[in-house]
Amino acid sequence: MFPRIDSEIACKVRRDARTVFSPGRTVNISPGGAAIVLVGPREARVGERIAVAFEHARCAVTRSAHLVTGTVVRAGPCVDNAQEVALAFDTPQFGLEGLELPVAA
């Protein structure tokens, strides 16, 4: 178990085998998982497998090599097209909690 750090990081979420991504953002993150707000009308369910690409200043998030996979372990209600879920990563992801947000142009 790793302690969570409050952190708002933009991300793209792939919720199934299709290559369609949905926008999201973290609420908090640790090497073991993250709380993420998913944007979209389709509710996530506990046990669902998802892949996340985290955005940061030094790396584009469009390549599949940057995807972090995990399982939804908690899913809140969908309100106004947004749902907070807790994700447990398949393997620890050290260094994500230190990502820098992209600088707005």
Gaussian input, Z-matrix of N, CA and C with variables (Angstrom, degrees):
# hf/3-21g

backbone

0 1
 N
 C     1     B1
 C     2     B2     1     A1
 N     3     B3     2     A2     1     D1
 C     4     B4     3     A3     2     D2
 C     5     B5     4     A4     3     D3
 N     6     B6     5     A5     4     D4
 C     7     B7     6     A6     5     D5
 C     8     B8     7     A7     6     D6
 N     9     B9     8     A8     7     D7
 C    10    B10     9     A9     8     D8
 C    11    B11    10    A10     9     D9
 N    12    B12    11    A11    10    D10
 C    13    B13    12    A12    11    D11
 C    14    B14    13    A13    12    D12
 N    15    B15    14    A14    13    D13
 C    16    B16    15    A15    14    D14
 C    17    B17    16    A16    15    D15
 N    18    B18    17    A17    16    D16
 C    19    B19    18    A18    17    D17
 C    20    B20    19    A19    18    D18
 N    21    B21    20    A20    19    D19
 C    22    B22    21    A21    20    D20
 C    23    B23    22    A22    21    D21
 N    24    B24    23    A23    22    D22
 C    25    B25    24    A24    23    D23
 C    26    B26    25    A25    24    D24
 N    27    B27    26    A26    25    D25
 C    28    B28    27    A27    26    D26
 C    29    B29    28    A28    27    D27
 N    30    B30    29    A29    28    D28
 C    31    B31    30    A30    29    D29
 C    32    B32    31    A31    30    D30
 N    33    B33    32    A32    31    D31
 C    34    B34    33    A33    32    D32
 C    35    B35    34    A34    33    D33
 N    36    B36    35    A35    34    D34
 C    37    B37    36    A36    35    D35
 C    38    B38    37    A37    36    D36
 N    39    B39    38    A38    37    D37
 C    40    B40    39    A39    38    D38
 C    41    B41    40    A40    39    D39
 N    42    B42    41    A41    40    D40
 C    43    B43    42    A42    41    D41
 C    44    B44    43    A43    42    D42
 N    45    B45    44    A44    43    D43
 C    46    B46    45    A45    44    D44
 C    47    B47    46    A46    45    D45
 N    48    B48    47    A47    46    D46
 C    49    B49    48    A48    47    D47
 C    50    B50    49    A49    48    D48
 N    51    B51    50    A50    49    D49
 C    52    B52    51    A51    50    D50
 C    53    B53    52    A52    51    D51
 N    54    B54    53    A53    52    D52
 C    55    B55    54    A54    53    D53
 C    56    B56    55    A55    54    D54
 N    57    B57    56    A56    55    D55
 C    58    B58    57    A57    56    D56
 C    59    B59    58    A58    57    D57
 N    60    B60    59    A59    58    D58
 C    61    B61    60    A60    59    D59
 C    62    B62    61    A61    60    D60
 N    63    B63    62    A62    61    D61
 C    64    B64    63    A63    62    D62
 C    65    B65    64    A64    63    D63
 N    66    B66    65    A65    64    D64
 C    67    B67    66    A66    65    D65
 C    68    B68    67    A67    66    D66
 N    69    B69    68    A68    67    D67
 C    70    B70    69    A69    68    D68
 C    71    B71    70    A70    69    D69
 N    72    B72    71    A71    70    D70
 C    73    B73    72    A72    71    D71
 C    74    B74    73    A73    72    D72
 N    75    B75    74    A74    73    D73
 C    76    B76    75    A75    74    D74
 C    77    B77    76    A76    75    D75
 N    78    B78    77    A77    76    D76
 C    79    B79    78    A78    77    D77
 C    80    B80    79    A79    78    D78
 N    81    B81    80    A80    79    D79
 C    82    B82    81    A81    80    D80
 C    83    B83    82    A82    81    D81
 N    84    B84    83    A83    82    D82
 C    85    B85    84    A84    83    D83
 C    86    B86    85    A85    84    D84
 N    87    B87    86    A86    85    D85
 C    88    B88    87    A87    86    D86
 C    89    B89    88    A88    87    D87
 N    90    B90    89    A89    88    D88
 C    91    B91    90    A90    89    D89
 C    92    B92    91    A91    90    D90
 N    93    B93    92    A92    91    D91
 C    94    B94    93    A93    92    D92
 C    95    B95    94    A94    93    D93
 N    96    B96    95    A95    94    D94
 C    97    B97    96    A96    95    D95
 C    98    B98    97    A97    96    D96
 N    99    B99    98    A98    97    D97
 C   100   B100    99    A99    98    D98
 C   101   B101   100   A100    99    D99
 N   102   B102   101   A101   100   D100
 C   103   B103   102   A102   101   D101
 C   104   B104   103   A103   102   D102
 N   105   B105   104   A104   103   D103
 C   106   B106   105   A105   104   D104
 C   107   B107   106   A106   105   D105
 N   108   B108   107   A107   106   D106
 C   109   B109   108   A108   107   D107
 C   110   B110   109   A109   108   D108
 N   111   B111   110   A110   109   D109
 C   112   B112   111   A111   110   D110
 C   113   B113   112   A112   111   D111
 N   114   B114   113   A113   112   D112
 C   115   B115   114   A114   113   D113
 C   116   B116   115   A115   114   D114
 N   117   B117   116   A116   115   D115
 C   118   B118   117   A117   116   D116
 C   119   B119   118   A118   117   D117
 N   120   B120   119   A119   118   D118
 C   121   B121   120   A120   119   D119
 C   122   B122   121   A121   120   D120
 N   123   B123   122   A122   121   D121
 C   124   B124   123   A123   122   D122
 C   125   B125   124   A124   123   D123
 N   126   B126   125   A125   124   D124
 C   127   B127   126   A126   125   D125
 C   128   B128   127   A127   126   D126
 N   129   B129   128   A128   127   D127
 C   130   B130   129   A129   128   D128
 C   131   B131   130   A130   129   D129
 N   132   B132   131   A131   130   D130
 C   133   B133   132   A132   131   D131
 C   134   B134   133   A133   132   D132
 N   135   B135   134   A134   133   D133
 C   136   B136   135   A135   134   D134
 C   137   B137   136   A136   135   D135
 N   138   B138   137   A137   136   D136
 C   139   B139   138   A138   137   D137
 C   140   B140   139   A139   138   D138
 N   141   B141   140   A140   139   D139
 C   142   B142   141   A141   140   D140
 C   143   B143   142   A142   141   D141
 N   144   B144   143   A143   142   D142
 C   145   B145   144   A144   143   D143
 C   146   B146   145   A145   144   D144
 N   147   B147   146   A146   145   D145
 C   148   B148   147   A147   146   D146
 C   149   B149   148   A148   147   D147
 N   150   B150   149   A149   148   D148
 C   151   B151   150   A150   149   D149
 C   152   B152   151   A151   150   D150
 N   153   B153   152   A152   151   D151
 C   154   B154   153   A153   152   D152
 C   155   B155   154   A154   153   D153
 N   156   B156   155   A155   154   D154
 C   157   B157   156   A156   155   D155
 C   158   B158   157   A157   156   D156
 N   159   B159   158   A158   157   D157
 C   160   B160   159   A159   158   D158
 C   161   B161   160   A160   159   D159
 N   162   B162   161   A161   160   D160
 C   163   B163   162   A162   161   D161
 C   164   B164   163   A163   162   D162
 N   165   B165   164   A164   163   D163
 C   166   B166   165   A165   164   D164
 C   167   B167   166   A166   165   D165
 N   168   B168   167   A167   166   D166
 C   169   B169   168   A168   167   D167
 C   170   B170   169   A169   168   D168
 N   171   B171   170   A170   169   D169
 C   172   B172   171   A171   170   D170
 C   173   B173   172   A172   171   D171
 N   174   B174   173   A173   172   D172
 C   175   B175   174   A174   173   D173
 C   176   B176   175   A175   174   D174
 N   177   B177   176   A176   175   D175
 C   178   B178   177   A177   176   D176
 C   179   B179   178   A178   177   D177
 N   180   B180   179   A179   178   D178
 C   181   B181   180   A180   179   D179
 C   182   B182   181   A181   180   D180
 N   183   B183   182   A182   181   D181
 C   184   B184   183   A183   182   D182
 C   185   B185   184   A184   183   D183
 N   186   B186   185   A185   184   D184
 C   187   B187   186   A186   185   D185
 C   188   B188   187   A187   186   D186
 N   189   B189   188   A188   187   D187
 C   190   B190   189   A189   188   D188
 C   191   B191   190   A190   189   D189
 N   192   B192   191   A191   190   D190
 C   193   B193   192   A192   191   D191
 C   194   B194   193   A193   192   D192
 N   195   B195   194   A194   193   D193
 C   196   B196   195   A195   194   D194
 C   197   B197   196   A196   195   D195
 N   198   B198   197   A197   196   D196
 C   199   B199   198   A198   197   D197
 C   200   B200   199   A199   198   D198
 N   201   B201   200   A200   199   D199
 C   202   B202   201   A201   200   D200
 C   203   B203   202   A202   201   D201
 N   204   B204   203   A203   202   D202
 C   205   B205   204   A204   203   D203
 C   206   B206   205   A205   204   D204
 N   207   B207   206   A206   205   D205
 C   208   B208   207   A207   206   D206
 C   209   B209   208   A208   207   D207
 N   210   B210   209   A209   208   D208
 C   211   B211   210   A210   209   D209
 C   212   B212   211   A211   210   D210
 N   213   B213   212   A212   211   D211
 C   214   B214   213   A213   212   D212
 C   215   B215   214   A214   213   D213
 N   216   B216   215   A215   214   D214
 C   217   B217   216   A216   215   D215
 C   218   B218   217   A217   216   D216
 N   219   B219   218   A218   217   D217
 C   220   B220   219   A219   218   D218
 C   221   B221   220   A220   219   D219
 N   222   B222   221   A221   220   D220
 C   223   B223   222   A222   221   D221
 C   224   B224   223   A223   222   D222
 N   225   B225   224   A224   223   D223
 C   226   B226   225   A225   224   D224
 C   227   B227   226   A226   225   D225
 N   228   B228   227   A227   226   D226
 C   229   B229   228   A228   227   D227
 C   230   B230   229   A229   228   D228
 N   231   B231   230   A230   229   D229
 C   232   B232   231   A231   230   D230
 C   233   B233   232   A232   231   D231
 N   234   B234   233   A233   232   D232
 C   235   B235   234   A234   233   D233
 C   236   B236   235   A235   234   D234
 N   237   B237   236   A236   235   D235
 C   238   B238   237   A237   236   D236
 C   239   B239   238   A238   237   D237
 N   240   B240   239   A239   238   D238
 C   241   B241   240   A240   239   D239
 C   242   B242   241   A241   240   D240
 N   243   B243   242   A242   241   D241
 C   244   B244   243   A243   242   D242
 C   245   B245   244   A244   243   D243
 N   246   B246   245   A245   244   D244
 C   247   B247   246   A246   245   D245
 C   248   B248   247   A247   246   D246
 N   249   B249   248   A248   247   D247
 C   250   B250   249   A249   248   D248
 C   251   B251   250   A250   249   D249
 N   252   B252   251   A251   250   D250
 C   253   B253   252   A252   251   D251
 C   254   B254   253   A253   252   D252
 N   255   B255   254   A254   253   D253
 C   256   B256   255   A255   254   D254
 C   257   B257   256   A256   255   D255
 N   258   B258   257   A257   256   D256
 C   259   B259   258   A258   257   D257
 C   260   B260   259   A259   258   D258
 N   261   B261   260   A260   259   D259
 C   262   B262   261   A261   260   D260
 C   263   B263   262   A262   261   D261
 N   264   B264   263   A263   262   D262
 C   265   B265   264   A264   263   D263
 C   266   B266   265   A265   264   D264
 N   267   B267   266   A266   265   D265
 C   268   B268   267   A267   266   D266
 C   269   B269   268   A268   267   D267
 N   270   B270   269   A269   268   D268
 C   271   B271   270   A270   269   D269
 C   272   B272   271   A271   270   D270
 N   273   B273   272   A272   271   D271
 C   274   B274   273   A273   272   D272
 C   275   B275   274   A274   273   D273
 N   276   B276   275   A275   274   D274
 C   277   B277   276   A276   275   D275
 C   278   B278   277   A277   276   D276
 N   279   B279   278   A278   277   D277
 C   280   B280   279   A279   278   D278
 C   281   B281   280   A280   279   D279
 N   282   B282   281   A281   280   D280
 C   283   B283   282   A282   281   D281
 C   284   B284   283   A283   282   D282
 N   285   B285   284   A284   283   D283
 C   286   B286   285   A285   284   D284
 C   287   B287   286   A286   285   D285
 N   288   B288   287   A287   286   D286
 C   289   B289   288   A288   287   D287
 C   290   B290   289   A289   288   D288
 N   291   B291   290   A290   289   D289
 C   292   B292   291   A291   290   D290
 C   293   B293   292   A292   291   D291
 N   294   B294   293   A293   292   D292
 C   295   B295   294   A294   293   D293
 C   296   B296   295   A295   294   D294
 N   297   B297   296   A296   295   D295
 C   298   B298   297   A297   296   D296
 C   299   B299   298   A298   297   D297
 N   300   B300   299   A299   298   D298
 C   301   B301   300   A300   299   D299
 C   302   B302   301   A301   300   D300
 N   303   B303   302   A302   301   D301
 C   304   B304   303   A303   302   D302
 C   305   B305   304   A304   303   D303
 N   306   B306   305   A305   304   D304
 C   307   B307   306   A306   305   D305
 C   308   B308   307   A307   306   D306
 N   309   B309   308   A308   307   D307
 C   310   B310   309   A309   308   D308
 C   311   B311   310   A310   309   D309
 N   312   B312   311   A311   310   D310
 C   313   B313   312   A312   311   D311
 C   314   B314   313   A313   312   D312

   B1=1.4533
   B2=1.5274
   B3=1.3109
   B4=1.4539
   B5=1.5297
   B6=1.3321
   B7=1.4635
   B8=1.5315
   B9=1.3212
   B10=1.4691
   B11=1.5223
   B12=1.3221
   B13=1.4614
   B14=1.5210
   B15=1.3447
   B16=1.4593
   B17=1.5218
   B18=1.3149
   B19=1.4531
   B20=1.5153
   B21=1.3261
   B22=1.4551
   B23=1.5263
   B24=1.3305
   B25=1.4530
   B26=1.5268
   B27=1.3208
   B28=1.4572
   B29=1.5243
   B30=1.3235
   B31=1.4543
   B32=1.5200
   B33=1.3242
   B34=1.4576
   B35=1.5162
   B36=1.3283
   B37=1.4594
   B38=1.5248
   B39=1.3326
   B40=1.4664
   B41=1.5186
   B42=1.3327
   B43=1.4583
   B44=1.5129
   B45=1.3076
   B46=1.4537
   B47=1.5186
   B48=1.3122
   B49=1.4580
   B50=1.5307
   B51=1.3163
   B52=1.4620
   B53=1.5198
   B54=1.3147
   B55=1.4659
   B56=1.5165
   B57=1.3230
   B58=1.4564
   B59=1.5247
   B60=1.3370
   B61=1.4581
   B62=1.5211
   B63=1.3227
   B64=1.4600
   B65=1.5166
   B66=1.3307
   B67=1.4584
   B68=1.5252
   B69=1.3069
   B70=1.4562
   B71=1.5192
   B72=1.3288
   B73=1.4723
   B74=1.5158
   B75=1.3101
   B76=1.4605
   B77=1.5164
   B78=1.3204
   B79=1.4643
   B80=1.5227
   B81=1.3369
   B82=1.4614
   B83=1.5247
   B84=1.3409
   B85=1.4631
   B86=1.5172
   B87=1.3156
   B88=1.4651
   B89=1.5250
   B90=1.3175
   B91=1.4623
   B92=1.5367
   B93=1.3300
   B94=1.4518
   B95=1.5147
   B96=1.3375
   B97=1.4559
   B98=1.5105
   B99=1.3266
   B100=1.4567
   B101=1.5196
   B102=1.3186
   B103=1.4578
   B104=1.5247
   B105=1.3288
   B106=1.4635
   B107=1.5171
   B108=1.3293
   B109=1.4534
   B110=1.5277
   B111=1.3341
   B112=1.4601
   B113=1.5158
   B114=1.3121
   B115=1.4586
   B116=1.5238
   B117=1.3192
   B118=1.4609
   B119=1.5052
   B120=1.3177
   B121=1.4682
   B122=1.5283
   B123=1.3319
   B124=1.4603
   B125=1.5225
   B126=1.3449
   B127=1.4642
   B128=1.5232
   B129=1.3283
   B130=1.4587
   B131=1.5216
   B132=1.3108
   B133=1.4590
   B134=1.5159
   B135=1.3294
   B136=1.4631
   B137=1.5232
   B138=1.3266
   B139=1.4550
   B140=1.5169
   B141=1.3279
   B142=1.4618
   B143=1.5219
   B144=1.3165
   B145=1.4619
   B146=1.5211
   B147=1.3365
   B148=1.4553
   B149=1.5254
   B150=1.3168
   B151=1.4640
   B152=1.5178
   B153=1.3381
   B154=1.4593
   B155=1.5183
   B156=1.3280
   B157=1.4611
   B158=1.5211
   B159=1.3251
   B160=1.4598
   B161=1.5195
   B162=1.3164
   B163=1.4575
   B164=1.5251
   B165=1.3231
   B166=1.4621
   B167=1.5138
   B168=1.3015
   B169=1.4572
   B170=1.5223
   B171=1.3207
   B172=1.4636
   B173=1.5228
   B174=1.3349
   B175=1.4613
   B176=1.5244
   B177=1.3179
   B178=1.4681
   B179=1.5273
   B180=1.3145
   B181=1.4696
   B182=1.5295
   B183=1.3001
   B184=1.4565
   B185=1.5125
   B186=1.3147
   B187=1.4579
   B188=1.5292
   B189=1.3250
   B190=1.4586
   B191=1.5236
   B192=1.3270
   B193=1.4684
   B194=1.5211
   B195=1.3118
   B196=1.4615
   B197=1.5233
   B198=1.3241
   B199=1.4545
   B200=1.5197
   B201=1.3240
   B202=1.4550
   B203=1.5222
   B204=1.3209
   B205=1.4567
   B206=1.5207
   B207=1.3320
   B208=1.4469
   B209=1.5151
   B210=1.3228
   B211=1.4625
   B212=1.5228
   B213=1.3240
   B214=1.4596
   B215=1.5349
   B216=1.3387
   B217=1.4615
   B218=1.5320
   B219=1.3346
   B220=1.4704
   B221=1.5221
   B222=1.3197
   B223=1.4647
   B224=1.5131
   B225=1.3191
   B226=1.4525
   B227=1.5220
   B228=1.3232
   B229=1.4628
   B230=1.5264
   B231=1.3204
   B232=1.4631
   B233=1.5266
   B234=1.3359
   B235=1.4585
   B236=1.5222
   B237=1.3266
   B238=1.4598
   B239=1.5272
   B240=1.3214
   B241=1.4667
   B242=1.5229
   B243=1.3127
   B244=1.4711
   B245=1.5269
   B246=1.3254
   B247=1.4599
   B248=1.5286
   B249=1.3276
   B250=1.4611
   B251=1.5246
   B252=1.3349
   B253=1.4575
   B254=1.5243
   B255=1.3247
   B256=1.4596
   B257=1.5202
   B258=1.3135
   B259=1.4546
   B260=1.5222
   B261=1.3249
   B262=1.4662
   B263=1.5265
   B264=1.3353
   B265=1.4582
   B266=1.5232
   B267=1.3325
   B268=1.4605
   B269=1.5232
   B270=1.3121
   B271=1.4647
   B272=1.5181
   B273=1.3376
   B274=1.4694
   B275=1.5274
   B276=1.3230
   B277=1.4655
   B278=1.5253
   B279=1.3064
   B280=1.4640
   B281=1.5197
   B282=1.3282
   B283=1.4526
   B284=1.5165
   B285=1.3335
   B286=1.4570
   B287=1.5188
   B288=1.3330
   B289=1.4605
   B290=1.5176
   B291=1.3243
   B292=1.4596
   B293=1.5055
   B294=1.3484
   B295=1.4581
   B296=1.5167
   B297=1.3239
   B298=1.4609
   B299=1.5156
   B300=1.3285
   B301=1.4545
   B302=1.5162
   B303=1.3294
   B304=1.4598
   B305=1.5191
   B306=1.3230
   B307=1.4696
   B308=1.5157
   B309=1.3346
   B310=1.4579
   B311=1.5180
   B312=1.3237
   B313=1.4747
   B314=1.4984
   A1=108.70
   A2=116.28
   A3=122.31
   A4=109.33
   A5=117.73
   A6=118.94
   A7=110.90
   A8=116.17
   A9=121.92
   A10=109.91
   A11=115.81
   A12=123.39
   A13=107.26
   A14=117.20
   A15=119.97
   A16=108.55
   A17=116.60
   A18=120.58
   A19=109.22
   A20=116.77
   A21=121.27
   A22=108.26
   A23=116.13
   A24=122.68
   A25=107.92
   A26=116.59
   A27=120.14
   A28=108.94
   A29=116.34
   A30=119.65
   A31=109.68
   A32=113.92
   A33=121.71
   A34=105.97
   A35=116.16
   A36=121.44
   A37=109.68
   A38=115.82
   A39=121.16
   A40=106.38
   A41=115.58
   A42=120.11
   A43=114.18
   A44=119.44
   A45=122.15
   A46=108.46
   A47=117.56
   A48=121.13
   A49=113.47
   A50=117.25
   A51=118.94
   A52=109.39
   A53=116.61
   A54=119.97
   A55=112.18
   A56=117.15
   A57=121.52
   A58=109.21
   A59=115.94
   A60=121.39
   A61=109.65
   A62=116.05
   A63=123.09
   A64=108.15
   A65=117.87
   A66=119.31
   A67=111.49
   A68=115.05
   A69=121.52
   A70=110.13
   A71=115.03
   A72=120.89
   A73=107.88
   A74=115.07
   A75=118.21
   A76=110.18
   A77=114.51
   A78=122.77
   A79=108.04
   A80=114.45
   A81=121.09
   A82=107.29
   A83=114.65
   A84=118.83
   A85=109.92
   A86=115.92
   A87=123.14
   A88=106.65
   A89=117.97
   A90=118.64
   A91=113.13
   A92=117.49
   A93=120.78
   A94=115.86
   A95=117.48
   A96=119.13
   A97=111.98
   A98=115.43
   A99=120.70
   A100=109.83
   A101=115.53
   A102=121.66
   A103=104.92
   A104=115.86
   A105=121.60
   A106=109.03
   A107=116.21
   A108=121.27
   A109=106.46
   A110=115.88
   A111=122.24
   A112=108.73
   A113=116.96
   A114=121.61
   A115=108.31
   A116=116.14
   A117=121.16
   A118=110.85
   A119=116.38
   A120=120.08
   A121=114.77
   A122=118.84
   A123=121.06
   A124=111.21
   A125=116.37
   A126=120.39
   A127=111.21
   A128=115.83
   A129=121.82
   A130=108.22
   A131=116.00
   A132=122.41
   A133=110.12
   A134=116.08
   A135=121.19
   A136=108.25
   A137=115.37
   A138=121.39
   A139=113.40
   A140=117.68
   A141=121.19
   A142=110.46
   A143=116.67
   A144=122.36
   A145=108.69
   A146=117.03
   A147=120.67
   A148=109.82
   A149=114.83
   A150=122.05
   A151=107.37
   A152=116.63
   A153=121.86
   A154=109.87
   A155=115.59
   A156=121.79
   A157=106.57
   A158=116.66
   A159=121.65
   A160=109.91
   A161=116.37
   A162=121.99
   A163=109.47
   A164=114.97
   A165=118.33
   A166=109.83
   A167=116.96
   A168=122.62
   A169=113.55
   A170=118.90
   A171=120.92
   A172=114.72
   A173=118.53
   A174=118.44
   A175=111.06
   A176=116.35
   A177=120.39
   A178=108.84
   A179=117.16
   A180=120.33
   A181=111.68
   A182=117.79
   A183=119.55
   A184=114.23
   A185=120.75
   A186=121.55
   A187=110.71
   A188=116.21
   A189=120.33
   A190=112.37
   A191=118.29
   A192=121.10
   A193=111.24
   A194=117.82
   A195=121.69
   A196=113.15
   A197=118.11
   A198=120.78
   A199=111.50
   A200=115.50
   A201=123.25
   A202=106.14
   A203=117.54
   A204=120.36
   A205=111.16
   A206=114.76
   A207=119.78
   A208=111.48
   A209=114.49
   A210=122.68
   A211=109.59
   A212=116.47
   A213=121.58
   A214=107.83
   A215=116.57
   A216=121.22
   A217=112.57
   A218=116.38
   A219=121.29
   A220=107.20
   A221=116.87
   A222=121.51
   A223=109.73
   A224=115.95
   A225=120.88
   A226=110.57
   A227=116.90
   A228=120.18
   A229=111.25
   A230=116.22
   A231=121.91
   A232=107.59
   A233=116.58
   A234=121.90
   A235=108.33
   A236=116.94
   A237=122.26
   A238=112.20
   A239=116.63
   A240=123.05
   A241=113.80
   A242=118.22
   A243=121.81
   A244=108.91
   A245=115.37
   A246=121.06
   A247=108.59
   A248=116.22
   A249=119.79
   A250=109.13
   A251=114.88
   A252=120.71
   A253=108.86
   A254=115.72
   A255=121.89
   A256=106.74
   A257=115.34
   A258=122.35
   A259=109.71
   A260=116.99
   A261=122.18
   A262=107.01
   A263=117.21
   A264=121.02
   A265=110.45
   A266=116.52
   A267=121.42
   A268=111.60
   A269=116.43
   A270=122.29
   A271=108.08
   A272=119.25
   A273=120.67
   A274=111.24
   A275=115.36
   A276=123.07
   A277=109.21
   A278=116.89
   A279=120.65
   A280=110.07
   A281=116.76
   A282=122.76
   A283=114.33
   A284=119.07
   A285=119.59
   A286=112.60
   A287=116.01
   A288=119.34
   A289=111.74
   A290=119.06
   A291=122.37
   A292=113.76
   A293=118.91
   A294=120.83
   A295=110.74
   A296=114.49
   A297=120.13
   A298=108.33
   A299=116.51
   A300=120.22
   A301=109.48
   A302=117.95
   A303=120.12
   A304=110.29
   A305=115.30
   A306=120.79
   A307=107.81
   A308=117.31
   A309=121.35
   A310=109.87
   A311=116.23
   A312=120.97
   A313=111.10
   D1=133.33
   D2=-178.78
   D3=-115.96
   D4=144.44
   D5=176.37
   D6=-70.17
   D7=142.49
   D8=178.90
   D9=-86.58
   D10=146.68
   D11=176.54
   D12=-117.73
   D13=127.19
   D14=175.25
   D15=-60.46
   D16=126.34
   D17=-176.69
   D18=-162.50
   D19=129.33
   D20=178.29
   D21=-105.19
   D22=105.21
   D23=-178.88
   D24=-123.02
   D25=127.68
   D26=176.16
   D27=-65.51
   D28=145.43
   D29=178.81
   D30=-149.76
   D31=164.78
   D32=172.54
   D33=-118.21
   D34=137.07
   D35=-174.21
   D36=-120.52
   D37=128.76
   D38=173.14
   D39=-106.60
   D40=119.86
   D41=-171.77
   D42=-100.64
   D43=-1.33
   D44=175.03
   D45=-159.21
   D46=-170.76
   D47=-174.46
   D48=-70.51
   D49=-13.67
   D50=177.23
   D51=-67.21
   D52=162.69
   D53=-179.09
   D54=-93.35
   D55=18.26
   D56=179.53
   D57=-84.98
   D58=129.04
   D59=179.33
   D60=-108.15
   D61=149.10
   D62=173.86
   D63=-115.93
   D64=148.92
   D65=177.93
   D66=-75.67
   D67=156.06
   D68=175.91
   D69=-162.02
   D70=-179.41
   D71=175.34
   D72=-155.07
   D73=147.29
   D74=178.20
   D75=-79.75
   D76=153.53
   D77=171.10
   D78=-103.00
   D79=-42.72
   D80=174.04
   D81=-151.73
   D82=164.93
   D83=-174.77
   D84=-152.95
   D85=152.65
   D86=173.89
   D87=-149.30
   D88=171.97
   D89=176.26
   D90=-61.02
   D91=-21.68
   D92=-177.08
   D93=-94.77
   D94=-14.47
   D95=-178.25
   D96=173.85
   D97=-172.85
   D98=-177.91
   D99=-155.48
   D100=152.61
   D101=166.49
   D102=-96.79
   D103=127.37
   D104=-174.74
   D105=-129.30
   D106=137.75
   D107=171.18
   D108=-93.48
   D109=115.90
   D110=177.20
   D111=-90.03
   D112=139.53
   D113=178.67
   D114=-109.25
   D115=126.74
   D116=179.25
   D117=145.07
   D118=164.91
   D119=-174.04
   D120=-80.67
   D121=-17.78
   D122=-175.63
   D123=-87.56
   D124=120.46
   D125=-177.93
   D126=-74.13
   D127=139.25
   D128=172.32
   D129=-82.43
   D130=152.79
   D131=-179.54
   D132=-122.57
   D133=149.09
   D134=174.81
   D135=-56.96
   D136=134.24
   D137=-178.50
   D138=95.51
   D139=-14.30
   D140=179.84
   D141=-67.28
   D142=139.35
   D143=177.22
   D144=-91.95
   D145=133.00
   D146=176.31
   D147=-137.31
   D148=162.60
   D149=175.70
   D150=-125.20
   D151=139.49
   D152=-175.29
   D153=-126.58
   D154=137.19
   D155=171.57
   D156=-113.58
   D157=118.95
   D158=-178.03
   D159=-90.89
   D160=133.20
   D161=-179.32
   D162=-86.83
   D163=138.14
   D164=171.25
   D165=-153.58
   D166=172.07
   D167=-169.45
   D168=-64.70
   D169=-26.80
   D170=-172.98
   D171=-100.80
   D172=-0.69
   D173=-171.86
   D174=-152.51
   D175=129.83
   D176=173.67
   D177=-69.18
   D178=156.13
   D179=-175.62
   D180=-110.00
   D181=23.93
   D182=-173.97
   D183=-93.96
   D184=-14.60
   D185=-176.38
   D186=-92.82
   D187=141.31
   D188=-177.96
   D189=-65.13
   D190=-20.27
   D191=178.95
   D192=-63.20
   D193=-20.37
   D194=-177.86
   D195=-95.98
   D196=5.47
   D197=-178.08
   D198=-78.46
   D199=138.32
   D200=174.70
   D201=-109.28
   D202=125.94
   D203=-177.62
   D204=-101.28
   D205=153.31
   D206=179.28
   D207=-170.31
   D208=-174.48
   D209=-177.13
   D210=-123.93
   D211=137.66
   D212=175.68
   D213=-70.89
   D214=121.77
   D215=-179.82
   D216=-107.80
   D217=-13.49
   D218=175.41
   D219=-152.14
   D220=139.03
   D221=-179.72
   D222=-136.52
   D223=120.58
   D224=177.06
   D225=-84.02
   D226=179.86
   D227=179.28
   D228=-72.19
   D229=152.94
   D230=175.59
   D231=-86.80
   D232=117.84
   D233=-178.66
   D234=-128.83
   D235=124.08
   D236=-179.73
   D237=52.48
   D238=47.26
   D239=178.26
   D240=63.88
   D241=24.61
   D242=177.57
   D243=-136.96
   D244=141.19
   D245=-179.56
   D246=-142.10
   D247=130.45
   D248=175.48
   D249=-90.86
   D250=129.98
   D251=177.69
   D252=-128.82
   D253=154.58
   D254=172.86
   D255=-105.47
   D256=130.80
   D257=-177.10
   D258=-117.05
   D259=130.32
   D260=172.54
   D261=-100.36
   D262=119.72
   D263=179.79
   D264=-68.22
   D265=149.59
   D266=177.48
   D267=-64.72
   D268=-38.20
   D269=177.01
   D270=-135.91
   D271=149.64
   D272=179.33
   D273=-56.48
   D274=140.31
   D275=-178.01
   D276=-118.51
   D277=77.93
   D278=-178.09
   D279=-68.86
   D280=136.69
   D281=177.64
   D282=102.73
   D283=-16.85
   D284=179.52
   D285=-63.85
   D286=-35.36
   D287=-176.91
   D288=-66.27
   D289=-12.61
   D290=178.59
   D291=-101.76
   D292=11.07
   D293=-179.45
   D294=-62.38
   D295=144.74
   D296=176.41
   D297=-99.34
   D298=141.20
   D299=175.94
   D300=-70.39
   D301=146.19
   D302=177.73
   D303=-62.24
   D304=147.88
   D305=177.77
   D306=-82.90
   D307=127.52
   D308=179.39
   D309=-67.05
   D310=139.44
   D311=-179.30
   D312=-81.57

